[in-house]
Amino acid sequence: MTAKVIMPARQLNLVLPLAHEATDTRTTETTRRRTVRTALRRLETMPAGDVFTAGNSYLGLMGQAEHSHTDQARIARALMKRGHAVDGDLSRIFRSHS
């Protein structure tokens, strides 16, 4: 003898509302003071061969914040002291010819 069980059909809601409202990705408004101080200290003490790569990286990091012109200028000044030329919009540096 075979028993047949009738199972109730389950209705699944495959499109569930989000538990939170989705927001656009945004950058922070300013750069942390500690990040700027660390960047300046590292740029002053690192070997000359690494300054070009690290300098461009730090300028890119500072450029992501909305209110970071002063921080970018401080990084640019430190790079110019190390002998590099800085682009006018403070977004990149050029290799020194030494």
C-alpha positions as CSV (number, residue, x, y, z in Angstrom):
1,M,0.0,0.0,0.0
2,T,1.3,3.4,-0.9
3,A,0.5,6.5,1.0
4,K,0.3,9.9,-0.8
5,V,0.8,13.0,1.2
6,I,-0.4,16.3,-0.1
7,M,2.1,19.0,0.6
8,P,0.9,22.6,0.6
9,A,2.5,24.7,-2.0
10,R,4.8,27.3,-0.5
11,Q,4.9,30.7,-2.0
12,L,8.3,32.2,-2.0
13,N,8.8,35.9,-2.4
14,L,12.1,35.9,-4.4
15,V,12.2,39.7,-4.4
16,L,12.6,40.8,-0.8
17,P,12.9,44.4,0.1
18,L,16.2,45.5,1.4
19,A,16.5,45.8,5.2
20,H,18.3,49.2,4.7
21,E,18.0,51.8,2.1
22,A,20.8,51.6,-0.5
23,T,23.0,54.7,-0.7
24,D,25.5,55.9,-3.2
25,T,29.2,55.2,-2.5
26,R,30.8,58.4,-1.4
27,T,34.3,59.4,-0.3
28,T,35.2,60.9,2.9
29,E,35.3,64.7,3.0
30,T,38.8,65.0,4.5
31,T,41.9,63.0,5.0
32,R,42.8,61.8,8.5
33,R,45.5,63.9,10.1
34,R,47.4,60.8,11.0
35,T,47.4,59.6,7.4
36,V,48.9,62.9,6.3
37,R,51.6,63.0,9.0
38,T,52.6,59.4,8.3
39,A,52.8,60.1,4.5
40,L,55.0,63.1,5.1
41,R,57.3,61.3,7.5
42,R,57.6,58.3,5.1
43,L,58.4,60.5,2.1
44,E,61.1,62.3,4.0
45,T,62.9,59.1,5.1
46,M,62.4,56.6,2.3
47,P,65.1,55.7,-0.2
48,A,65.2,57.9,-3.3
49,G,64.3,55.0,-5.6
50,D,60.9,54.5,-3.9
51,V,59.9,58.2,-3.7
52,F,58.4,58.4,-7.2
53,T,56.0,55.5,-6.8
54,A,55.0,56.3,-3.2
55,G,54.6,60.0,-4.0
56,N,52.2,59.3,-6.8
57,S,50.3,56.9,-4.6
58,Y,50.0,59.4,-1.8
59,L,48.9,62.2,-4.1
60,G,46.2,59.9,-5.5
61,L,45.1,59.0,-1.9
62,M,44.8,62.7,-0.9
63,G,43.0,63.5,-4.1
64,Q,40.1,61.1,-3.3
65,A,39.0,63.3,-0.4
66,E,36.8,66.3,-1.3
67,H,38.5,68.9,1.0
68,S,42.1,67.9,0.6
69,H,43.9,70.6,-1.3
70,T,46.0,71.6,1.7
71,D,47.0,68.0,2.3
72,Q,47.9,67.6,-1.4
73,A,50.0,70.8,-1.2
74,R,51.9,69.5,1.8
75,I,52.7,66.2,0.1
76,A,53.7,68.1,-3.1
77,R,56.1,70.3,-1.1
78,A,57.7,67.3,0.5
79,L,58.2,65.7,-3.0
80,M,59.6,68.9,-4.4
81,K,62.2,69.0,-1.6
82,R,63.2,65.5,-2.7
83,G,63.8,66.8,-6.2
84,H,60.7,65.9,-8.1
85,A,58.5,68.1,-10.2
86,V,54.7,68.2,-9.4
87,D,51.9,68.6,-11.9
88,G,49.9,71.8,-11.5
89,D,46.7,70.1,-10.4
90,L,48.7,68.2,-7.7
91,S,47.7,64.9,-9.1
92,R,51.0,63.4,-10.2
93,I,54.8,63.9,-10.0
94,F,57.5,63.5,-12.6
95,R,60.8,61.7,-12.3
96,S,63.8,63.8,-11.4
97,H,66.7,63.9,-13.8
98,S,69.5,63.2,-11.4
